[in-house]
């Protein structure tokens, strides 16, 4: 196949100006920028967008703020069998677990002792842990640690509870919100394109189901984050399609306050059949910076609840601390 013709530099310049000025890029325009700019240029463009959203303070200094949080996984038991996941265990596996409350308390107390304020609380799709179990946990944690913000239960987990209990998503969210759920993480988004999801996570929530959880949560006054897991079977165009869906969701709800792109480490799979980044390792390394810069350009400032802050972190790298820019 012949290589694609180089992008028109005048066209790239005009699109870059449109992005930095807060214009809304079409999917074709975003793809042209993504493919047409080299890494340093795309990174500088993303930085310009960042400075427009978060300009320097009166003293001329640019500040990045962060919080300290902790990943807390109540269970690693999961029935979705995602090929890329090294975390989950099937029911009955020797190393499957549901954390006892005493262990959860210890983890929260360690977080608070380090100045942490947020629990990123999510885990596997357990076939027997229902909404009541999680609601009891949230009430317990709020009573013991009222200062802890519970950022928990990704959209696929909510969808799983809804199907497990044959109840509407809204009812599940109402129960969890009443018990102390403060915001929801954007895990399980992977790539919000059905072709991709049918390959890497066919048993997990579909694209419409993932988006519907956010719509229902926003109608209850809630906010949350979104993710993009890249570097597996998706195309550049599908990355853009994913970000377009997040932008449209933000237009509709205003409920997304951060976007986190996360690439798939080559070792992040349970066996040799996992859809992790192996043959595409070199390509993934080359495209990692653009993938992290990309969400800034398609999401203009007036459509963001707060700045889009990107991070590249693996669970094993940051067991106790994570940064969340604002």
N, C-alpha and C positions, 0 to 999 in steps of 0.2 A: 504494500500500500504506500502510495506516495506521501511524503510528509506534508502537513498542512502549510498553506502559504502563510508567510509572516503577517501579523496583524498590521493594519495601517497605523503608523505612529501618531498621526493627527487624530484619528478616531480614538485611540487609547488616551491621548491627552485630554480630549473633550470629555470622555467618560470619567476620567480621573477628576476633572474639575467638577463634573456633575455630582460625583460621590462626595467630594469634600465640601461642596456647597449645601449638602443635605438633600439632594435630589434622590428620587426613587429609581433605582436601576431595574430594568426589565431582566428577565432570566437570561435572554440572549446577550444583553449588555454585560451582566455580571460574569457570564461565562467567557466573554471576549476579554474582559479585564483579567480574569483568573488565569486564562491560558496565555494571554498576550504579554503580561508583565513578568519580568524576572523576580526572583525572591526579594532582593533588596528594594526594588521599586514598589512591589506590592506591600511590603512591610512598612515603607515610608508613607504610602498612601493610607494604610490603616492607622498609622500614628497620627497623621493629619486629621483623620476623622475623629480619633480619640480626643485630640486637643480641642476640636470644635465642640464636642459633647462636654468635655471637662476642661475648660480653659484654665490657664494659670491663675493662681490667686492674686490678690492685690499686691503681694510682695514679689510677684513675678515667678514664683516657684510652682512647679507642677507636682502635685501630691497624689500618691496612690494609697488608698486606705485598704485595710484588710481586717478580717475577723479570724479568730482561732476556732476551729470546729473539730469534731472527731467523727470519723465513720464508725457507726455502730450497727452491726449486722445481727439482728436477733436470731436469725436462722440461716443456714446454708442449704436447707432442703428445698428443692425446686423441681417442678415437673415440666418445665418448658424445654429442657434439653438443648439449649443454644450451643451450637458447635464451637463458638469462639470463647466460651466461658470456662475458666479454670476454677471458678469459685464454687459452683453449685455441686451438690451431692444429691443423688436420688434417694427417695425414701428407703430406709433399711440399710444404706451404706454404713460401713463401720465408723467412718469419721463424719457422719451427718450429725448435726447438733441443733438444739434450741437452747439459747443461753438462759441459765437460771437467773432469776431476778437479782440475786446477790452479785453475780458477775456483772450484770448491767449496771447496778448501783456503783460498783467499784470503778467501772469505766467512766461513768459520768463524774464521779468524784475526782478522778485523775484529770479529766478535762477541766473542771472548775479550778482545780489547784494550779493549773497552768494558765489560768486567765481565759479559758475558753468560754464561749457563750452559746454555741450552737451544736446540736446533735444532727448529723446526717444519718438518719435512721432508715435503712432499707435493707432488704435481703431477698431470699428466695421466695418462690411461689409455693408455699407449703400447702399440701392438700387438706390439712386439718386445722390450721390456725385461721380463725375467722375474724370478722370485724370486732366482735366483742373482745377477743383476746388482745388485739392491738389497742382498742379503746381503753381497756383496763390498764394496759401498760402505760399509755399516755397520761391517764389520770394519776396513776401512781407517781410517775416522774414529775409531773407538774406540782403535785403536792409536796414531794421531797425537794425538788430543785426548781422552784418557780422562776429563777433567773435563766433557765435553759430554754433556748428557742428550739422547738422541734421541727426540723426540716425533714419530713419523712413521707414515705409511701409514694413511690413513683407511679405514673399513670398505668403501666402494666400491672403493678401490684393492686391498684384500685380496681382495675378491670377484672383481675383474677378473683378478688373478693366478691365483686358483683356477680360473676358467673357462678362462683362456688355457692353463694347463698341465694341465687336467683332473685336478686334485688336490684333496683335501679342504681346506677352509679351515684346519682345525687343523694340517695338515702345513705349509702356507705360514707360519702364525704360529710354529710351532716353529722353522722355519729362520730366520726373521727375529729371533726372540727370542734364539736361540743366537748370532746374528751381532752382537747389541748393541742391538736395539730395546728401549727402556725403557718407553714408553707410546704409546698411539695417540690421535690427534686425532679429534674428532667430526665432521669435515667430511663433506659429502655427505648429512647427515641431511635437510637442507632442511626439509620437513614430512613426518613419518612417517605419511602417509595416502596410500593408493594412488591415489585420485582425483586428488590434486594431483601426485603423482610422474609419473603417466601424461601429464600436460600439460606439465610443465616439464622433466622429465628421464626420458623413457621408456626410455632405453637404460642408465640407471644402476642400481645395486643397488636391489632392491625393499625395502620396509619389512621383511619377514621376513629378507631377506638381511643388511641392515644390522644388525639386532638379533642375528642369529646370530653374526656376527663378534665382537660384544661378549661374547656368552655363551662362545664358545670361548676368547677372550682371558682372560676372568675365570677360567675353569677352569685356565688355565696360570699363574694368579697375577697377571695383568696388570690394570692400571687405565688409564683414559683419560678423555677429555672428551666432551661432547655439544654439539651446536649446534642452533639453530632459525633457519632463514633465512625471514624473513617479509616481507610487503609485496608480494606478487605476486597469486596467484589463490586463496589460501587464505581460508577463513572464520574468524571468531573461534572457532567451535566446533572447527574443525580444528586451530587453535593449541592449544586445550585438549587435544584428542585426542593431539596430538604430545607434550605435556608429560606426559600420563597414561602414555603408552608409555615415556617415559624414567623416570618414577617406578616403574613396574612392573619395568623392567629393573634399576633400582637395588635394589628390594626383592629381586629374584632373585639379583643378583650382587654388590652392594656395590662395583661397579667404576667408577662414574662420580664423578669428583671435582670437576668444574666443568660448568656449563651456560652456553653463550655464545649469546645471541640476536644475530643480525646481520640488519639490514634491507638490502634490495636497493636500491642507488643507482639513480636513473633512468637514468644513463649506463652501467650495468653490463650491457651486452648487445652482441652483435656487430653486429646489424643491426636494422632496424625491426620485425622479426618477433619479437624477444626478448620474453620474458614479464617484463619489468622493470616497476618501479613508474613509470607515466606518468600515465594517467588517474586513478589512485588516489593521486597525490602528496599532495594535500591531506589525504585520509583517512589516508594513511600517516604524515604528520607528526603528526596528531592522536593516532594510536594508538601512536607509537613508545615513549613513556614507559611506557604500560601493558604493552606487549609485553616490555620489559626488566624491569619489576617482576614480571610474572606468574610466572616460574618459582619465585620464593621462596615463594609461598603454597602451591602444591600439593606441594612437597617438604619434609616436616618434617625437623627436625634429626636425629632418630634414624635417618633413612634416608639421610643424606648422609655420604660419607667425609670430606668437609670442606665448608666453606661454599660455597654457590652464589654465585659472583661473576660479575657481568655486565659486558660491555664492548661498546662500539659503535666498531668500527674497520674501516677499509677497507684493502685490501692496499696501495694506493698511498699512503695516509696514513702508514703505519707500516712502511716497508721494512726498517728495521734493529732497531726496538725495539717491544716490546709488553709490556703489563702483564698479570699473571695473579694475581688476588687469592686470598688464602687466609685 
